[in-house]
Amino acid sequence: MITMRITADVPSDRRLTLNLPEEVPPGPAEVVLMVDPQTSDRERARTEALDRFLALTRASSFRSGGPYPLRAELHERN
């Protein structure tokens, strides 16, 4: 079984044309189409914002330069 995930914008005539890769043999096949009605512009914008946030956090250099101090070191009494 060959599994593929393809995202597409459905046009107003609701017709999709797919070009399958060479490894898909010609002949009878069972094709499963799943449409997620939850995917909206708002959800897409949320996903894109989350992706941008995660990319920024991964690129951040804000971190401790060494190991964290022990509790006793934080409250040393001189």
C-alpha positions in Angstrom: 0.0 0.0 0.0 1.3 3.5 -0.9 0.1 6.3 1.4 0.4 9.9 0.3 -0.7 13.1 2.0 -1.5 15.9 -0.5 -2.9 19.3 0.5 -4.9 21.2 -2.2 -7.0 24.2 -2.6 -10.4 23.2 -3.9 -11.5 25.5 -6.7 -15.1 26.7 -7.1 -15.9 23.9 -9.6 -14.8 21.4 -6.9 -12.6 19.5 -9.4 -9.1 18.2 -8.5 -6.6 16.8 -10.9 -3.8 14.7 -9.4 -0.5 13.5 -11.0 0.6 10.4 -9.2 4.2 9.4 -8.7 5.8 6.7 -10.8 5.7 4.1 -8.0 1.9 4.0 -8.2 1.1 1.1 -10.6 -1.6 1.5 -13.3 -4.8 -0.4 -12.8 -7.6 -0.6 -10.3 -7.0 1.2 -7.1 -8.9 2.3 -4.0 -8.6 6.0 -3.4 -9.6 7.5 0.0 -10.3 11.3 0.1 -10.6 12.9 3.5 -11.8 16.5 3.8 -11.4 18.2 7.1 -14.2 20.7 7.5 -12.5 22.2 10.6 -9.7 23.7 8.5 -10.6 27.3 8.1 -8.8 30.5 7.4 -8.7 31.1 11.2 -7.2 27.7 11.9 -4.7 28.1 9.1 -3.6 31.5 10.5 -3.3 29.9 14.0 -1.1 27.1 12.7 1.1 29.6 10.7 1.4 31.8 13.8 2.4 28.8 15.9 5.0 27.7 13.4 6.5 31.2 13.4 6.6 31.3 17.2 8.3 27.9 17.4 10.9 28.9 14.8 11.7 32.0 16.8 12.0 30.1 20.0 14.3 27.6 18.4 16.5 30.4 17.0 16.6 32.2 20.4 20.0 32.5 22.1 18.4 33.5 25.5 19.6 30.9 27.9 21.8 30.4 30.9 25.5 30.4 30.2 26.2 27.6 32.7 24.5 25.3 35.1 21.7 26.7 37.3 22.9 27.6 40.8 21.9 25.5 43.7 19.4 26.8 46.2 22.2 27.2 48.8 24.2 29.3 46.4 21.2 31.5 45.8 20.8 32.2 49.5 24.4 32.3 50.6 24.9 34.3 53.8 28.2 36.2 54.2 
